[in-house]
Amino acid sequence: MKKYLIFIGSLILLLAAYQIGTGFWLTFTYEPGSGTQSIAENMPFVNSLVVLVSASAAFLLSQKVGRRTA
């Protein structure tokens, strides 16, 4: 159960960091009147890739922390 909680906590933190980072980046690079259609078309793929990488990192973190404490 402890590994599961570490995994879920790590996943939530990694995804929150991604969302905050993306928000900052989009805010700082916003230019009024510019088209953002091409960026929006690729977002489902990018989001899926980020979730996959975040889940992998959270899994590895939970395995490493779980092994050290057990």
DRENBA-514276 format. One record per atom (N, C-alpha, C, CB): atom name; x, y, z. Coordinates in Angstrom, 1 decimal, always signed. Glycine has a CB too. Example, Ala and Ser with C-alpha at 12.3 -4.5 7.8 and 13.67 -1.06 7.14 Angstrom:
<nodes>
@atom:N; east:+13.2; north:-5.7; up:+7.8
@atom:CA; east:+12.3; north:-4.5; up:+7.8
@atom:C; east:+13.2; north:-3.3; up:+7.8
@atom:CB; east:+11.3; north:-4.5; up:+9.0
@atom:N; east:+12.8; north:-2.2; up:+7.1
@atom:CA; east:+13.7; north:-1.1; up:+7.1
@atom:C; east:+12.9; north:+0.0; up:+7.9
@atom:CB; east:+14.1; north:-0.6; up:+5.7
</nodes>
This chain:
<nodes>
@atom:N; east:+0.8; north:-1.2; up:+0.0
@atom:CA; east:+0.0; north:+0.0; up:+0.0
@atom:C; east:+0.9; north:+1.3; up:+0.0
@atom:CB; east:-0.9; north:+0.0; up:+1.2
@atom:N; east:+2.0; north:+1.2; up:+0.7
@atom:CA; east:+2.9; north:+2.3; up:+0.8
@atom:C; east:+3.5; north:+2.7; up:-0.6
@atom:CB; east:+4.0; north:+2.1; up:+1.7
@atom:N; east:+3.8; north:+1.7; up:-1.4
@atom:CA; east:+4.3; north:+2.0; up:-2.8
@atom:C; east:+3.3; north:+2.6; up:-3.6
@atom:CB; east:+4.8; north:+0.7; up:-3.4
@atom:N; east:+2.0; north:+2.2; up:-3.5
@atom:CA; east:+0.9; north:+2.7; up:-4.2
@atom:C; east:+0.7; north:+4.2; up:-3.9
@atom:CB; east:-0.4; north:+2.0; up:-4.0
@atom:N; east:+0.8; north:+4.5; up:-2.6
@atom:CA; east:+0.6; north:+5.9; up:-2.2
@atom:C; east:+1.8; north:+6.8; up:-2.7
@atom:CB; east:+0.5; north:+6.0; up:-0.7
@atom:N; east:+3.0; north:+6.3; up:-2.7
@atom:CA; east:+4.1; north:+7.0; up:-3.2
@atom:C; east:+4.0; north:+7.2; up:-4.7
@atom:CB; east:+5.4; north:+6.3; up:-2.9
@atom:N; east:+3.5; north:+6.2; up:-5.4
@atom:CA; east:+3.3; north:+6.3; up:-6.8
@atom:C; east:+2.2; north:+7.4; up:-7.1
@atom:CB; east:+2.8; north:+5.0; up:-7.4
@atom:N; east:+1.1; north:+7.3; up:-6.5
@atom:CA; east:+0.0; north:+8.3; up:-6.7
@atom:C; east:+0.5; north:+9.7; up:-6.4
@atom:CB; east:-1.3; north:+7.9; up:-5.9
@atom:N; east:+1.1; north:+9.9; up:-5.2
@atom:CA; east:+1.6; north:+11.2; up:-4.8
@atom:C; east:+2.6; north:+11.7; up:-5.8
@atom:CB; east:+2.2; north:+11.1; up:-3.4
@atom:N; east:+3.5; north:+10.9; up:-6.3
@atom:CA; east:+4.5; north:+11.3; up:-7.3
@atom:C; east:+3.9; north:+11.7; up:-8.6
@atom:CB; east:+5.6; north:+10.2; up:-7.5
@atom:N; east:+2.9; north:+10.9; up:-9.0
@atom:CA; east:+2.2; north:+11.2; up:-10.2
@atom:C; east:+1.5; north:+12.5; up:-10.2
@atom:CB; east:+1.2; north:+10.1; up:-10.6
@atom:N; east:+0.8; north:+12.8; up:-9.1
@atom:CA; east:+0.1; north:+14.0; up:-8.9
@atom:C; east:+1.0; north:+15.2; up:-8.9
@atom:CB; east:-0.8; north:+14.0; up:-7.6
@atom:N; east:+2.1; north:+15.1; up:-8.2
@atom:CA; east:+3.1; north:+16.2; up:-8.2
@atom:C; east:+3.7; north:+16.4; up:-9.6
@atom:CB; east:+4.2; north:+15.9; up:-7.2
@atom:N; east:+4.1; north:+15.4; up:-10.3
@atom:CA; east:+4.7; north:+15.6; up:-11.6
@atom:C; east:+3.7; north:+16.2; up:-12.6
@atom:CB; east:+5.2; north:+14.2; up:-12.1
@atom:N; east:+2.4; north:+15.7; up:-12.6
@atom:CA; east:+1.4; north:+16.3; up:-13.5
@atom:C; east:+1.1; north:+17.7; up:-13.1
@atom:CB; east:+0.2; north:+15.4; up:-13.5
@atom:N; east:+1.1; north:+18.0; up:-11.8
@atom:CA; east:+0.8; north:+19.4; up:-11.4
@atom:C; east:+1.9; north:+20.3; up:-11.8
@atom:CB; east:+0.6; north:+19.5; up:-9.8
@atom:N; east:+3.2; north:+19.9; up:-11.7
@atom:CA; east:+4.3; north:+20.6; up:-12.1
@atom:C; east:+4.3; north:+20.9; up:-13.7
@atom:CB; east:+5.7; north:+19.9; up:-11.8
@atom:N; east:+3.8; north:+19.9; up:-14.4
@atom:CA; east:+3.7; north:+20.0; up:-15.8
@atom:C; east:+2.6; north:+21.1; up:-16.2
@atom:CB; east:+3.3; north:+18.7; up:-16.5
@atom:N; east:+1.5; north:+21.0; up:-15.5
@atom:CA; east:+0.4; north:+21.9; up:-15.8
@atom:C; east:+0.8; north:+23.4; up:-15.4
@atom:CB; east:-0.8; north:+21.6; up:-15.0
@atom:N; east:+1.5; north:+23.6; up:-14.3
@atom:CA; east:+1.9; north:+24.9; up:-13.9
@atom:C; east:+3.0; north:+25.4; up:-14.9
@atom:CB; east:+2.5; north:+24.9; up:-12.5
@atom:N; east:+4.0; north:+24.5; up:-15.2
@atom:CA; east:+5.0; north:+24.9; up:-16.2
@atom:C; east:+4.4; north:+25.3; up:-17.5
@atom:CB; east:+6.0; north:+23.8; up:-16.3
@atom:N; east:+3.5; north:+24.5; up:-18.0
@atom:CA; east:+2.8; north:+24.8; up:-19.3
@atom:C; east:+2.1; north:+26.1; up:-19.2
@atom:CB; east:+1.9; north:+23.7; up:-19.7
@atom:N; east:+1.4; north:+26.4; up:-18.1
@atom:CA; east:+0.7; north:+27.6; up:-18.0
@atom:C; east:+1.6; north:+28.8; up:-18.0
@atom:CB; east:-0.1; north:+27.6; up:-16.7
@atom:N; east:+2.7; north:+28.7; up:-17.3
@atom:CA; east:+3.7; north:+29.8; up:-17.3
@atom:C; east:+4.2; north:+30.0; up:-18.7
@atom:CB; east:+4.8; north:+29.5; up:-16.3
@atom:N; east:+4.6; north:+28.9; up:-19.3
@atom:CA; east:+5.2; north:+29.1; up:-20.7
@atom:C; east:+4.2; north:+29.7; up:-21.7
@atom:CB; east:+5.6; north:+27.7; up:-21.2
@atom:N; east:+2.9; north:+29.3; up:-21.6
@atom:CA; east:+1.9; north:+29.8; up:-22.5
@atom:C; east:+1.7; north:+31.3; up:-22.2
@atom:CB; east:+0.6; north:+29.0; up:-22.4
@atom:N; east:+1.7; north:+31.6; up:-20.9
@atom:CA; east:+1.4; north:+33.0; up:-20.6
@atom:C; east:+2.6; north:+33.9; up:-21.0
@atom:CB; east:+1.3; north:+33.1; up:-19.0
@atom:N; east:+3.8; north:+33.5; up:-20.8
@atom:CA; east:+4.9; north:+34.3; up:-21.2
@atom:C; east:+5.2; north:+34.4; up:-22.7
@atom:CB; east:+6.2; north:+33.8; up:-20.5
@atom:N; east:+4.7; north:+33.4; up:-23.4
@atom:CA; east:+5.0; north:+33.5; up:-24.9
@atom:C; east:+3.7; north:+33.9; up:-25.7
@atom:CB; east:+5.4; north:+32.1; up:-25.4
@atom:N; east:+2.7; north:+34.3; up:-25.0
@atom:CA; east:+1.5; north:+34.8; up:-25.6
@atom:C; east:+1.7; north:+36.1; up:-26.4
@atom:CB; east:+0.3; north:+34.9; up:-24.6
@atom:N; east:+1.2; north:+36.1; up:-27.6
@atom:CA; east:+1.3; north:+37.3; up:-28.5
@atom:C; east:-0.1; north:+37.5; up:-29.0
@atom:CB; east:+2.3; north:+37.1; up:-29.6
@atom:N; east:-0.7; north:+38.6; up:-28.7
@atom:CA; east:-2.1; north:+38.9; up:-29.2
@atom:C; east:-2.1; north:+38.8; up:-30.7
@atom:CB; east:-2.6; north:+40.2; up:-28.7
@atom:N; east:-3.1; north:+38.2; up:-31.2
@atom:CA; east:-3.3; north:+38.2; up:-32.7
@atom:C; east:-2.6; north:+37.1; up:-33.4
@atom:CB; east:-2.9; north:+39.5; up:-33.3
@atom:N; east:-1.8; north:+36.3; up:-32.7
@atom:CA; east:-1.0; north:+35.2; up:-33.3
@atom:C; east:-1.9; north:+34.0; up:-33.3
@atom:CB; east:+0.3; north:+34.9; up:-32.7
@atom:N; east:-1.8; north:+33.2; up:-34.3
@atom:CA; east:-2.6; north:+31.9; up:-34.4
@atom:C; east:-2.0; north:+30.8; up:-33.5
@atom:CB; east:-2.7; north:+31.5; up:-35.8
@atom:N; east:-2.8; north:+30.2; up:-32.7
@atom:CA; east:-2.3; north:+29.1; up:-31.9
@atom:C; east:-2.9; north:+27.8; up:-32.3
@atom:CB; east:-2.6; north:+29.4; up:-30.4
@atom:N; east:-3.5; north:+27.8; up:-33.5
@atom:CA; east:-4.2; north:+26.5; up:-34.0
@atom:C; east:-3.2; north:+25.4; up:-34.1
@atom:CB; east:-4.8; north:+26.8; up:-35.3
@atom:N; east:-2.0; north:+25.6; up:-34.6
@atom:CA; east:-1.0; north:+24.5; up:-34.8
@atom:C; east:-0.6; north:+23.9; up:-33.5
@atom:CB; east:+0.2; north:+25.0; up:-35.6
@atom:N; east:-0.4; north:+24.8; up:-32.5
@atom:CA; east:-0.1; north:+24.2; up:-31.2
@atom:C; east:-1.2; north:+23.4; up:-30.6
@atom:CB; east:+0.3; north:+25.4; up:-30.2
@atom:N; east:-2.4; north:+23.9; up:-30.7
@atom:CA; east:-3.6; north:+23.2; up:-30.2
@atom:C; east:-3.8; north:+21.8; up:-30.8
@atom:CB; east:-4.8; north:+24.1; up:-30.3
@atom:N; east:-3.4; north:+21.7; up:-32.1
@atom:CA; east:-3.6; north:+20.4; up:-32.8
@atom:C; east:-2.8; north:+19.3; up:-32.3
@atom:CB; east:-3.4; north:+20.6; up:-34.3
@atom:N; east:-1.6; north:+19.7; up:-31.8
@atom:CA; east:-0.6; north:+18.7; up:-31.3
@atom:C; east:-0.8; north:+18.4; up:-29.8
@atom:CB; east:+0.8; north:+19.1; up:-31.6
@atom:N; east:-1.6; north:+19.1; up:-29.1
@atom:CA; east:-1.7; north:+19.0; up:-27.6
@atom:C; east:-2.1; north:+17.6; up:-27.1
@atom:CB; east:-2.6; north:+20.0; up:-27.1
@atom:N; east:-3.1; north:+16.9; up:-27.8
@atom:CA; east:-3.4; north:+15.6; up:-27.3
@atom:C; east:-2.3; north:+14.6; up:-27.3
@atom:CB; east:-4.6; north:+15.0; up:-28.1
@atom:N; east:-1.5; north:+14.7; up:-28.3
@atom:CA; east:-0.3; north:+13.8; up:-28.4
@atom:C; east:+0.7; north:+14.2; up:-27.3
@atom:CB; east:+0.4; north:+13.9; up:-29.8
@atom:N; east:+1.0; north:+15.5; up:-27.2
@atom:CA; east:+2.0; north:+15.9; up:-26.2
@atom:C; east:+1.5; north:+15.6; up:-24.8
@atom:CB; east:+2.2; north:+17.5; up:-26.3
@atom:N; east:+0.2; north:+15.8; up:-24.5
@atom:CA; east:-0.3; north:+15.5; up:-23.1
@atom:C; east:-0.2; north:+14.0; up:-22.9
@atom:CB; east:-1.8; north:+16.0; up:-23.0
@atom:N; east:-0.5; north:+13.2; up:-23.8
@atom:CA; east:-0.4; north:+11.7; up:-23.7
@atom:C; east:+1.0; north:+11.3; up:-23.4
@atom:CB; east:-0.9; north:+11.0; up:-24.9
@atom:N; east:+2.0; north:+11.9; up:-24.1
@atom:CA; east:+3.4; north:+11.7; up:-23.9
@atom:C; east:+3.8; north:+12.1; up:-22.5
@atom:CB; east:+4.2; north:+12.4; up:-25.0
@atom:N; east:+3.4; north:+13.3; up:-22.0
@atom:CA; east:+3.7; north:+13.7; up:-20.7
@atom:C; east:+3.2; north:+12.8; up:-19.6
@atom:CB; east:+3.2; north:+15.2; up:-20.5
@atom:N; east:+1.9; north:+12.4; up:-19.8
@atom:CA; east:+1.3; north:+11.5; up:-18.8
@atom:C; east:+2.1; north:+10.2; up:-18.8
@atom:CB; east:-0.2; north:+11.2; up:-19.1
@atom:N; east:+2.5; north:+9.7; up:-19.9
@atom:CA; east:+3.3; north:+8.4; up:-20.0
@atom:C; east:+4.7; north:+8.6; up:-19.3
@atom:CB; east:+3.5; north:+8.0; up:-21.4
@atom:N; east:+5.3; north:+9.7; up:-19.5
@atom:CA; east:+6.6; north:+9.9; up:-18.9
@atom:C; east:+6.5; north:+10.2; up:-17.4
@atom:CB; east:+7.3; north:+11.2; up:-19.6
@atom:N; east:+5.4; north:+10.9; up:-17.0
@atom:CA; east:+5.2; north:+11.2; up:-15.6
@atom:C; east:+4.9; north:+9.9; up:-14.9
@atom:CB; east:+4.1; north:+12.2; up:-15.4
@atom:N; east:+4.0; north:+9.0; up:-15.4
@atom:CA; east:+3.7; north:+7.8; up:-14.8
@atom:C; east:+4.9; north:+6.9; up:-14.7
@atom:CB; east:+2.6; north:+7.0; up:-15.6
@atom:N; east:+5.8; north:+6.9; up:-15.7
@atom:CA; east:+7.0; north:+6.1; up:-15.6
@atom:C; east:+7.9; north:+6.6; up:-14.5
@atom:CB; east:+7.7; north:+6.1; up:-17.0
@atom:N; east:+8.1; north:+7.9; up:-14.5
@atom:CA; east:+8.9; north:+8.5; up:-13.4
@atom:C; east:+8.4; north:+8.2; up:-12.0
@atom:CB; east:+9.1; north:+10.0; up:-13.6
@atom:N; east:+7.1; north:+8.3; up:-11.9
@atom:CA; east:+6.4; north:+8.1; up:-10.6
@atom:C; east:+6.6; north:+6.6; up:-10.2
@atom:CB; east:+4.9; north:+8.4; up:-10.6
@atom:N; east:+6.5; north:+5.7; up:-11.2
@atom:CA; east:+6.7; north:+4.3; up:-10.9
@atom:C; east:+8.1; north:+4.0; up:-10.4
@atom:CB; east:+6.4; north:+3.5; up:-12.1
@atom:N; east:+9.1; north:+4.6; up:-11.1
@atom:CA; east:+10.5; north:+4.4; up:-10.8
@atom:C; east:+10.8; north:+5.0; up:-9.4
@atom:CB; east:+11.4; north:+5.0; up:-11.8
@atom:N; east:+10.2; north:+6.1; up:-9.1
@atom:CA; east:+10.4; north:+6.7; up:-7.8
@atom:C; east:+9.8; north:+5.9; up:-6.7
@atom:CB; east:+9.7; north:+8.1; up:-7.8
@atom:N; east:+8.6; north:+5.3; up:-6.9
@atom:CA; east:+8.0; north:+4.5; up:-5.9
@atom:C; east:+8.8; north:+3.2; up:-5.7
@atom:CB; east:+6.5; north:+4.1; up:-6.3
@atom:N; east:+9.4; north:+2.7; up:-6.7
@atom:CA; east:+10.2; north:+1.5; up:-6.6
@atom:C; east:+11.5; north:+1.8; up:-5.8
@atom:CB; east:+10.5; north:+0.9; up:-8.0
@atom:N; east:+12.1; north:+2.9; up:-6.1
@atom:CA; east:+13.3; north:+3.2; up:-5.5
@atom:C; east:+13.1; north:+3.6; up:-4.0
@atom:CB; east:+14.0; north:+4.4; up:-6.2
@atom:N; east:+12.1; north:+4.3; up:-3.7
@atom:CA; east:+11.8; north:+4.7; up:-2.3
@atom:C; east:+11.3; north:+3.5; up:-1.5
@atom:CB; east:+10.7; north:+5.8; up:-2.2
@atom:N; east:+10.5; north:+2.6; up:-2.2
@atom:CA; east:+10.0; north:+1.4; up:-1.5
@atom:C; east:+11.1; north:+0.5; up:-1.2
@atom:CB; east:+9.0; north:+0.8; up:-2.4
@atom:N; east:+12.1; north:+0.4; up:-2.0
@atom:CA; east:+13.2; north:-0.6; up:-1.8
@atom:C; east:+14.1; north:-0.1; up:-0.7
@atom:CB; east:+14.0; north:-0.7; up:-3.1
@atom:N; east:+14.3; north:+1.2; up:-0.5
@atom:CA; east:+15.1; north:+1.8; up:+0.5
@atom:C; east:+14.5; north:+1.6; up:+1.9
@atom:CB; east:+15.4; north:+3.2; up:+0.2
@atom:N; east:+13.2; north:+1.8; up:+2.0
@atom:CA; east:+12.6; north:+1.7; up:+3.3
@atom:C; east:+12.2; north:+0.3; up:+3.8
@atom:CB; east:+11.3; north:+2.6; up:+3.3
@atom:N; east:+12.2; north:-0.6; up:+2.8
@atom:CA; east:+11.7; north:-2.0; up:+3.2
@atom:C; east:+12.8; north:-2.8; up:+3.8
@atom:CB; east:+11.2; north:-2.7; up:+2.0
</nodes>
